[in-house]
Amino acid sequence: MGLAILIVAAVLFLFVAVVLAKTIRIVPQARAAIVERFGKYKTTLSPGLNIVVPFIDKVRYVIDMREQVVSFPPQPVITEDNLVVSIDTVIYFQVTDSVAATYEIANYIQAVEQLTMTTLRNIVGGMDLEETLTSRDEINTRLRGVLDEATGKWGIRVNRVELKGIDPPPSIKDSMEKQMRADRDKRALILTAEGERQSAILTAEGQKQSAILTAEGDRESQILRAQADRESQILRAQGEGQAIQTVFQAIHDGRPDQSLLAYQYLQMMPKIAEGDANKVWIVPSEIGKALEGLGSTMNDLKGIPQEVEGPLKRVDMGPSEPKVPETAGSSGSSNAAVQAAIEEAARAANPGKARAEAAGSSSKPAPDATPSTDPSTDPAQGGSE
């Protein structure tokens, strides 16, 4: 009797546990449970604790409402230029309507995969290989638009579509590598040629500038050398002229006679005989007369008086300092330097005169002083010998 009671109690407890298990349903977060009653859709359970009618209501599906990522294997696709490429894609989608995802499509993941492949073949079939490799963003955008429009009635929203890889055939890869290598070699040769051209241009410009500067330097040096030669010739001519004037003045001051002329002839005779090539030399006829005049005072040379009479007359030799003509332009500074050098040389050659000029400038007479006109002291007025 007691055993029967225990068995009945155990059966009741088990029944109550089963009823409670069938009545209470716990749905996880971001999930949605589809409840059917007698095989027909009844309701959708939200996340948390839910109570259903046991043995009548049944939880058919539990749908994940989070965003899902599905990677599809590579699929062969033919481009517009009849090349087969393998493209694998990644789809990011999310279930927005659990009822539509359950009853509108049997397997929405497989449906999305097949729709992706067909749409991708349609899009890539209108592009050539180069455009396919460089138009990933365009392909992603067009593919997402088609998938989002087609999967809307299934309660699915496609958030993003990515092409994970586009692999052309090995022969095409080899050809593309050769083309890229040739293109790189061409650009390298072009850059090298441009560098050599620029280097040649810069070298030519440098040589041109160097030649121009060298020519300018030669021109300026020739101009300066010519100016220096001109000024030296001017100074030499002025010096020779001053020397001739000085000699001429000394001759006039000395009042030469026959004896001085004869002595000058005798001084010139050794110079006439100088030189190794002088085998024969002619003695002027005046030499004999000069010797005769030197040996005897009875003979004289024509044109030269035995004695000089009359007052001593001095010849005006002009200024003792040479004058350099002034030139305009770039030679002004050099003429000034030459003139200063001439004055310095003149002062160094005649220190007594420089001291006299300095003393005269310190003791200059008054403007109203009258110079002396004593005829006995003026050589120009004449005086007794």
Buried (B, 14 or more C-beta within 10 A) or exposed (E): EEEEEEEEEEEEEEEEEEEEEBBEBEBEEEBBBBBBEEEEEBBBBEBEEBEBEBEEBBBBBBBBBEEBEEEBEBBEBEBEEEBEBBBBBBBBBBBBBBBBBBBBBEEBBEBBBEBBBEBBBEBBEEBEBEBBBEBEEEBBEBBBEBBBEBBBEBBBBBEEBBBEEBBBEEEBEEEBEEEEEEEEEEEEEEEEEEEEEEEEEEEEEEEEEEEEEEEEEEEEEEEEEEBEEBBEEBBEEBEEEBEEBEEEBEEBEEBBBBEEBBEEBEEEEEEEEEEEEEEEEEEEEBBEBBBBBBEEEEEBBEEBEEEEEEEBEEEEEEEEBBEBEEEEEEBEEBBEEBBEEBEEEBBEEBEEEBEEEEEEEEEEEEEEEEEEEEEEEEEEEEEEE
